Amino acid sequence: MSRLLAFALIAFALLAPSAQASPYARATLQSCDRQAHEAAFDGRVTAYRGATRMQLRFTLQVRAQDERRWRKVTAPGWGDWISAPSNLARYTYTKRVQELLAPARYRAVVNFRWRDARGRIIRRERAVSASCRLPDERPDLEVRSVRFFAGLYRAVIFNRGRQAAGPFAVDFLADGRPLGRVEIAGLEPKRAVTALLDGPPCAPGTLLEAIADARSQVDEADEFNDAETNAC
């Protein structure tokens, strides 16, 4: 490493801002209830020299499962400036939100400001809380295997979701031609079921396929893992 590059790195390290949290402002995730679809966020503000008034404002943000960026959510009671009572060295305010949609992540962005006796803003800060992740609660049927064995066509279907699946059917095809359909009464979460179909022998090299819920009877979290193919 050249002396010039080494000097530049040292200078950058000395001038770079600290990654430590501010001692005056903090935003935290207080609670995340995945069952009730509720979350609570705390904003904590600490007195700053010369300031006689402390204020904070909450903004709710969401990032859906298929989104890459956070976006603002308009929610009742959010977006207004909240003033801390006078003569407090530290003040914490809790903001709650209910009826959150899933699957998504939610977080709070809290803006802080300090005013002097004349009402002038003498300091501003911004903090971001950890996120509350709400998973997709719907069932998720997955065909894990399909084969012909001992005179029967067999397909194993697993429910990867968090809720039970209602009635659905499993369709068997050989080289794209229907072989038959097996009705399934339902499937509990994190459980598997084997669909069995009696039919003619499967010739070697035939492309065997099983499709779960081809008629879309079940509202699933993922509709793209409902089929599996295998050569006889």
Summary of the structure (lengths in Angstrom):
residues: 232
radius of gyration: 28.6
end to end distance: 61.4
largest distance: 89.8
contacts: 656
relative contact order: 0.15
helix: 6%
strand: 51%
